[in-house]
Structures are given as structure tokens and as C-alpha cells.
Amino acid sequence: MSQPPGDDMLGRGLRLLTVLAGQPSGLGVSAVARAAGLPVSSAHRLLGRLAAEGFVAYDEDARRYALGVRVLELSRGFQRSSAGYSAAAGPVQRLAARTGLPVLTGILDGGDVLLVLTAEGTQHIQLRSAEGTRNRWHATSMGKVLVAGLPEREREALLAGALPAVTARTVTDPEALRAELDGVRERGWAEVDEENETGVRSVAVAVPDPDGLRGGAPMTVSLGATVLLTDADELRAHVPALHACAEEIAARMR
């Protein structure tokens, strides 16, 4: 099996970890190798070294590899770092307590929104989204507010890409999305109503990043709600508080 130019041991190891990150129940060596585009012998050797260092765990009974505890340590270190968005924790938690709604923060990663920090609300019906979860950009308020702020070339590239229907209400027409993004850019916030998950609506704003401190990965903050407990107008009424939270996060990150 031919390897991409410049495909060194580090790159191969990182590919293996990336594959395992998407398989919480683990994979056998052949499946890992196939998904990473590596010969089985190379994958087996690298997985053994990663296991010795604690980045991979091996279940001898199931003959499966999964992520190890050292990855969790790296994740915790990232969250504590200046790039890890830990400065957002206080403002996000206060907004969740004040509104009773879950607050999510995320960044754009390719065509997905990657959740980087969450805080639960206090309503008796709670929405739960784990940090590290990915959602399609065009189905989420966070994705729409982030894409609306991109340069035209990047925005058009995403609009030309895959736009699958996540629910029956997901907007998948590029022209309709383009018009919606224009509106989001003009008013400064985005909303979706059961486009990413049936029974759930959300609003989102972008966290200001005038100094480019987060390396081209602007951050967004969002409030989610169930349609059962929170109507659309009630959720929109929280947009000023959402903007204030975003401003506080930006100030802390500076």
C-alpha cells in the first residue's frame, strides 16, 4: 500500500489516533489499518508503541484497540491552555444559570461544528451535548453564524459541498442557505428550529476575535432549548444576554 508523500511515523500515528477517536468501542488492528490507509504490519507496530505510552488501550479478550488515558490527559491540558477555551467557562456557566438553558460553544472544523465547551441549564428537561461532538454546519445555529462570517471564497466552498438533511426541517438548498447567511451576517445572530435535532431549537452568536488570537478558528456561543418548554420568541429574547456572554468571553481570551 503506497503512502502519501512525507508520511512519517508521527503522521501515521496521529492518523491511527484520529481513527480510534471516532470508534469509542474500539477496532481490531485490520480495521484500524484499513481506515487509516496503512499496512496492517505498520499499524500493528505503531499501535503497540502507542499502547506502551498509554495513548492507546488494548483489550486482549476482544482484540480491539481504543484510545488510552494519556489522550484524556492531553484533552485536559488543552482545556487549561490559552487555546483551550477555558476562559469561556465562567461566562458560559453564568449564562446557563441565568437562563436555565444549556449553553454550547464551538468552532468550525471543516464542514462541521466541533463543540469545545458546554454548560447544563436548570430546566427539568435538559439537552446534553458532549464536548467533542460534531454537527453539520448548515443544520446548526452555531455553524450558520460562523459560516456567515467567513470570507466569500470559504463560504462558497462550504455551500458547494455536501449539505445532507439531518432532520426533515434541515435547509439543504444552497440558494436558500446563502440568503439565510446574508441575513445572519446583517443581524449578527443565527437560529435554527428542529434542523439538527427534532424537538430542539437554538440561537447563536459569534465570539468577537479582533486580534485573531485563536488561529483562524473563531468561536461561537449558543443557547439551546426544547420546543416543548421554550417558544421561538422566548429564545430570541435571550440574544442580548448571549451577545454579552460572547463579549465577556472575548475579553477574557485577550
Rosetta blueprint (number, residue, H / E / L):
1 M L
2 S L
3 Q L
4 P L
5 P L
6 G L
7 D L
8 D L
9 M H
10 L H
11 G H
12 R H
13 G H
14 L H
15 R H
16 L H
17 L H
18 T H
19 V H
20 L H
21 A H
22 G L
23 Q L
24 P L
25 S L
26 G L
27 L E
28 G L
29 V H
30 S H
31 A H
32 V H
33 A H
34 R H
35 A H
36 A H
37 G L
38 L L
39 P L
40 V H
41 S H
42 S H
43 A H
44 H H
45 R H
46 L H
47 L H
48 G H
49 R H
50 L H
51 A H
52 A H
53 E L
54 G L
55 F L
56 V E
57 A E
58 Y E
59 D E
60 E L
61 D L
62 A L
63 R L
64 R E
65 Y E
66 A E
67 L E
68 G L
69 V H
70 R H
71 V H
72 L H
73 E H
74 L H
75 S H
76 R H
77 G H
78 F H
79 Q H
80 R H
81 S L
82 S L
83 A L
84 G L
85 Y L
86 S H
87 A H
88 A H
89 A H
90 G H
91 P H
92 V H
93 Q H
94 R H
95 L H
96 A H
97 A H
98 R H
99 T H
100 G L
101 L L
102 P L
103 V E
104 L E
105 T E
106 G E
107 I E
108 L E
109 D E
110 G L
111 G L
112 D E
113 V E
114 L E
115 L E
116 V E
117 L E
118 T E
119 A E
120 E L
121 G L
122 T L
123 Q L
124 H L
125 I L
126 Q L
127 L L
128 R L
129 S L
130 A L
131 E L
132 G L
133 T L
134 R E
135 N E
136 R E
137 W H
138 H H
139 A H
140 T L
141 S H
142 M H
143 G H
144 K H
145 V H
146 L H
147 V H
148 A H
149 G L
150 L L
151 P L
152 E H
153 R H
154 E H
155 R H
156 E H
157 A H
158 L H
159 L H
160 A L
161 G L
162 A L
163 L L
164 P L
165 A L
166 V L
167 T L
168 A L
169 R L
170 T L
171 V L
172 T L
173 D L
174 P H
175 E H
176 A H
177 L H
178 R H
179 A H
180 E H
181 L H
182 D H
183 G H
184 V H
185 R H
186 E H
187 R H
188 G L
189 W L
190 A E
191 E E
192 V E
193 D E
194 E L
195 E L
196 N L
197 E L
198 T L
199 G L
200 V E
201 R E
202 S E
203 V E
204 A E
205 V E
206 A E
207 V L
208 P L
209 D L
210 P L
211 D L
212 G L
213 L L
214 R L
215 G L
216 G L
217 A L
218 P L
219 M E
220 T E
221 V E
222 S E
223 L E
224 G E
225 A E
226 T E
227 V L
228 L L
229 L L
230 T L
231 D L
232 A H
233 D H
234 E H
235 L H
236 R H
237 A L
238 H L
239 V H
240 P H
241 A H
242 L H
243 H H
244 A H
245 C H
246 A H
247 E H
248 E H
249 I H
250 A H
251 A H
252 R H
253 M H
254 R L
